Amino acid sequence: MAKTDYNAQSDDQLVEALGNLKREQFNLRFQAATSQLEKSSRVKEVRRDIARIKTLQAQRNAAAAK
């Protein structure tokens, strides 16, 4: 998902998206371990999306703390 898509989401939606991405990341790691992974580039995409969400959450928390 693009960065701007995450900016438009509420905090609750970000938490839900983060949970879904972590679940997907687990499934991808499991598929990679069992040699069933079809699209290896998806692992990188999911990892970066998780980082984007965590960064956005940190920025929002810092802005709220001020």
Contacts in CASP RR format, 6 or more apart in sequence:
PFRMAT RR
TARGET T0000
AUTHOR 0000-0000-0000
METHOD contacts of the structure
MODEL  1
MAKTDYNAQSDDQLVEALGNLKREQFNLRFQAATSQLEKSSRVKEVRRDI
ARIKTLQAQRNAAAAK
1 17 0 8 1.000
1 49 0 8 1.000
3 52 0 8 1.000
6 14 0 8 1.000
6 17 0 8 1.000
6 52 0 8 1.000
6 53 0 8 1.000
6 56 0 8 1.000
7 56 0 8 1.000
9 17 0 8 1.000
11 57 0 8 1.000
11 60 0 8 1.000
14 53 0 8 1.000
14 56 0 8 1.000
14 57 0 8 1.000
17 49 0 8 1.000
17 53 0 8 1.000
18 50 0 8 1.000
18 53 0 8 1.000
18 54 0 8 1.000
18 57 0 8 1.000
21 46 0 8 1.000
21 49 0 8 1.000
21 50 0 8 1.000
21 53 0 8 1.000
22 50 0 8 1.000
24 46 0 8 1.000
25 43 0 8 1.000
25 46 0 8 1.000
25 47 0 8 1.000
25 50 0 8 1.000
28 37 0 8 1.000
28 42 0 8 1.000
28 43 0 8 1.000
28 46 0 8 1.000
29 43 0 8 1.000
31 37 0 8 1.000
31 38 0 8 1.000
32 40 0 8 1.000
32 43 0 8 1.000
37 43 0 8 1.000
END
